[in-house]
C-alpha cells in the first residue's frame, strides 16, 4: 500500500470526531422514518410513495432510510475502532455530496419542500469538516514523516549495523 493511503489507516482525533458526527446523523435520519413515518412527514411534508401500493407502504421512504443506515454503520464502526481506510472516507464524502445534490436539485424543481435545504446545510457542514480533518491528518502525517527522516540511522552515523 502506498504511503499516502497509510496516512488514513490510523485516525487523527478530528477524523474520529467527523466519523462519529456523520455516522450519528445518518443513523438518526435513517431510523426516523422507519420508527415514525407520521412524525417524519410532519416535518418533511407528505410523501406519495405509498399511493400505488395495496397496503399503503412508504416503500421509497423506507428504502432511503435503510440505505442511509447502511452508510452510517461503517462510519460508526470506523469511529469506534479509531481506524479508517480510504474506502470509508470516500463513502462518507460521496454520500454527503450525493444527498446534498439531491436536496438542492429537487427543492429547486419543487419536487420536495424547502425543509430539505436544512439537510443540505448539515451535509455541507459535514463536507467542510471532512476537508478540515483530511488537511489536518495530512499535515500530521507529513510532520511524522519528516521526523522519521531526521532520525539518525546506522548508515548516516557511519556505524555499521551488526
N, C-alpha and C positions, 0 to 999 in steps of 0.2 A: 504494500500500500504506500502511496506517496506521502511525503511529509505534510503536505497541505491537508490531506484528509485526516491524518492522525491528530491534527490540531484540535479537532472537534470530538475526538473519542472520549476524552475526559472533560466534563463540562466545567466552565467557569461558573461562579455563583450567579452572574447575570443571566447566562443561558438557562440555568436551572430555574430561575425565577420566571423567565418568559415561558418556559415549558409548563410550569405549574399554572401560570395565569391563563394561557391559551387552552390548556387541557381542561381546566376547571370551567372556563367559559363555554367551551364546546360541549362538555358533559352536561352542563346546566341547560344550555339552549337545545341540546338534542333530547334530553329527558323530558323537558317541559311539555311539549305537545303529546308525548306518549302517556304522561301521567294525567294531564288535564287539557284535552283539546278545547274545552269550553273556555278556560281562562286564557289559553293561548290565542284563541280567536277574539277574545275581548280586547286584547292588546294589539294584535296584528291584523285584525279585520277578518270578515267571513271568508271561508275557503269554498271552492266549488269542486274539489276533487272527489267529493262524496256523491255528487249528483247522479252519476251513471252506474252506481253500484247498487246491488239488490239490498244490501244491509246498511247502506249509508256510511260505509267506511271511509275514513280520510286516508286513503292509501298513499297519496303523494306526501302529505304531511308526515306520516309515519315513516315512509321511506327516507326522507331527508333527515328526520330525527335519528334514525338508526345509523345512517351514514356519517352524520356528524359525531355520534357517539363512537363509531368505529375509528374516526380520526383522533378523537380525544384519548382513546385507550393507549396507543403507543407514545403519545406525548406525555401522558401522566406516568407511564412506566419508565420512560427515559428520565423524567424528573426525579422519580423515586430512586432509581438506580444511580443517578448523577452521572450517567453516561449517555452520550448522544452520538449517533452516526449521521453521516451526510444525508442519507435517505430520510431520516426523521426530520431534519431541518427542511429539506425540500418539501416533504409532506405538509409541514406546518405553514411554510410560506406560500406554497401553491394553493392550499385550501383557503387561506385568508385572501389571497388575490382573487381567486375564483368567486368566493362568496361576496366580496366587495363589488366585483364587476356585476354579478347578478343583481345585487341590491340596487346599485345605481342605474343600470340599464333598464330594469323593469319598473323602477319608480318613475324614471323619465318617460317610459312608454305608458304610464298609468295603469300597468297591469297589477301592481301591488301598491299598498298605501305608503305614504312618506315615512311612517314609523320605521320602515326597514332601513332608512338612512342612519338611524341610531346604531343599528348593527354594523353598517358600513363604517361608521366613525370608530367603533370599537375595533373593528378589523384593521383599520388604518393605524390605530394606536399599537396594536399587536405587531404590525409590519414595521413600524418605526422602532419598536422595542427589539425586534429581531435584528434590524440594521445596527442598532447600538451594541447589542450583545455580540454580534459577529465581528464588528470592528474591535471591540474590547478583547474578545477571545483571540483574534489575530494578533493584536498588539502584545498580549501576554505570551503567546506562542513565540513571536519574534524575539521578545526580550529573553525568554528562556533559551532559545537557540543561540543568541549572542553570548550568553553566559557560558553555555557549553563549549562554544568555540574558543572562549578566552581561558578556559581551564587548561593548565599545563598537562601534557601527555608525555609519556616516556620519550617519544620521538622528538618533542620540542625541547625537552630539558637536556637532551644529549645522553641520557642514561638508557642503556639497553634493557629491554624487558626480559625477564627470565622465563 
